[in-house]
Amino acid sequence: MQLINVLFLRYNLKAYKGIDKMPFNYKVHIDFLEDWKRYQKMQLERIGYIIDRNWDLQEISYNYFNWIRRVILPQRRKIYISKEFSCPHKHQKGLKMLEEKIIKGEHIWPHLSRKLKDLEYNDDLLNDWGIHHLHLGEQVESDGYIKRTGSVLFARFDKLNAYFIDVMDHRSFTKQKMIEIIHRNWPDSIENFRLKGVQNINGIITDDNIASFRKSGVLSFIQIEPGVVYAPPGMGLTTAKTSVQTGREVDFYITRIRQFEDHVRSNIGKFVLVAQKEGNKIGNEMRFHLLIDENNDVYANEILSKTSFYLGPINSK
């Protein structure tokens, strides 16, 4: 991103204490939430999605973060393979191809479900348990996706790791066996979802029950053994069958953007003084737009004076 005279203002601005109380009278135009909506829309359109013009900020934000979660952003990852893992011989070559892409940090979306083409699709397995399924074909078909396979790899991903659970058929999406495998091999990876102090859940929940719960948007716990009970490791589904985790992401970032705008509004006098000290002329009217660079750093761009002020990282978590 090309910035003209980037000024690094932090939230405290202690060097200019009290300057906000000076009798400035500026007309300020600023709507960072609208800028945020436009930013997400542009990101999705760059990928090739057509955005419904009637979508509001919540709808665009949900689909944006839901897509990020579904696509598995390219990142070099270390692969861990469970003790129970078994892959049919006919898929060994396809599995090796996928492994190499993961290790190198290449795009692996061609191995994902073709439902990725549908921006509004909700993946029940991913939303419920945080588990992806990937196809192990070897040939790339005309639409860019790998040839579909009857058996698929079930795996969990975080920023640095890929956890290969097992290769199973398409009837395995509700098998609690997957959570059992994760618990036995990498319990630390889902430790945050373990319900401390819970010994048992009422009744026996079958894999068929899990399927029914997902159809109704009902959250269900998984009991591995007495004293070992997990909440859904993907945070579960809402009654609308949307992702609880994605909804939280949407709320977090909308709040974050509001904080940036509030910070600018409450520090106009300080922004003006610093800009003037840098030799930039600011009049009585100012127009701020939100800018986010490739490092996810946020700037308030005052377009009339051509000055950009650094606000902080988009993600403070």
SULBEL-V52588 format. One record per backbone hydrogen bond with DSSP energy under -1.0 kcal/mol. NH is the residue of the N-H (numbers start at 1). CO is the residue of the C=O. E is the energy in kcal/mol with one decimal. If there is no record, write none. Layout:
<<NH,CO,E> <NH,CO,E>>
This chain:
<<7,308,-2.7> <9,7,-1.3> <16,13,-2.1> <17,14,-1.5> <19,16,-2.0> <21,18,-1.7> <22,19,-1.5> <24,22,-2.5> <27,284,-3.4> <29,286,-3.0> <35,31,-1.8> <36,32,-2.6> <37,33,-2.3> <38,34,-2.2> <39,35,-2.5> <40,36,-2.2> <41,37,-2.2> <42,38,-2.6> <43,39,-2.2> <44,40,-2.1> <45,41,-2.3> <46,42,-2.1> <49,44,-2.0> <55,52,-1.9> <60,56,-2.5> <61,57,-2.7> <62,58,-2.5> <63,59,-2.2> <64,60,-2.2> <65,61,-2.6> <66,62,-2.5> <67,63,-1.9> <68,64,-2.0> <69,65,-1.9> <70,66,-2.1> <71,67,-2.5> <77,102,-1.5> <78,160,-2.6> <80,162,-3.0> <82,164,-2.1> <85,82,-1.2> <91,88,-1.9> <92,89,-1.5> <95,91,-2.5> <96,92,-2.3> <97,93,-2.1> <98,94,-2.0> <99,95,-2.6> <100,96,-2.2> <101,97,-1.6> <102,98,-2.2> <103,99,-2.5> <104,100,-2.1> <105,101,-1.0> <106,101,-2.7> <111,108,-1.8> <112,109,-1.7> <116,113,-1.8> <117,114,-2.1> <118,115,-1.6> <121,118,-1.6> <127,123,-3.0> <128,124,-2.5> <129,125,-2.7> <130,126,-1.6> <132,155,-3.1> <134,153,-2.5> <135,111,-3.5> <141,145,-3.3> <144,141,-2.4> <146,110,-2.5> <147,139,-2.7> <152,168,-3.3> <153,134,-2.9> <154,166,-2.8> <155,132,-2.3> <156,163,-1.9> <158,161,-2.4> <162,78,-2.7> <163,156,-3.3> <164,80,-3.3> <165,154,-2.3> <166,154,-1.1> <168,152,-2.1> <172,169,-1.5> <175,172,-1.7> <178,175,-1.8> <180,176,-1.9> <181,177,-2.3> <182,178,-2.1> <183,179,-2.5> <184,180,-2.3> <185,181,-2.0> <186,182,-3.0> <189,186,-1.5> <190,187,-1.2> <193,190,-1.8> <194,191,-1.5> <195,229,-3.0> <198,195,-1.4> <210,206,-1.8> <211,207,-1.7> <212,208,-2.0> <213,209,-3.0> <214,210,-2.4> <215,211,-1.7> <216,212,-1.3> <218,213,-3.0> <222,230,-2.5> <224,228,-2.6> <225,228,-1.1> <227,199,-3.3> <228,225,-2.7> <230,222,-3.0> <231,193,-3.0> <234,128,-2.2> <235,232,-2.4> <236,127,-1.2> <238,242,-2.4> <241,238,-2.2> <244,236,-2.1> <247,243,-2.0> <248,244,-1.9> <249,245,-2.1> <250,246,-2.5> <251,247,-2.1> <252,248,-2.6> <253,249,-2.4> <254,250,-2.1> <255,251,-2.2> <256,252,-2.2> <257,253,-2.5> <258,254,-2.2> <259,255,-2.1> <260,256,-1.9> <261,257,-2.2> <262,258,-2.8> <263,259,-2.3> <264,260,-2.0> <265,261,-2.6> <266,262,-2.2> <267,264,-1.2> <271,267,-2.4> <272,268,-2.6> <273,269,-2.1> <274,270,-2.3> <275,271,-2.4> <276,272,-2.6> <277,273,-2.1> <278,274,-1.1> <279,276,-1.6> <280,275,-2.4> <286,27,-2.9> <288,29,-2.8> <289,301,-1.9> <291,299,-2.5> <293,297,-2.2> <296,293,-2.1> <298,312,-3.2> <299,291,-2.7> <300,309,-2.8> <301,289,-3.2> <302,307,-3.4> <303,287,-2.2> <307,302,-2.0> <309,300,-2.6> <310,7,-2.8> <311,298,-3.0> <312,298,-1.3> <314,296,-3.1>>
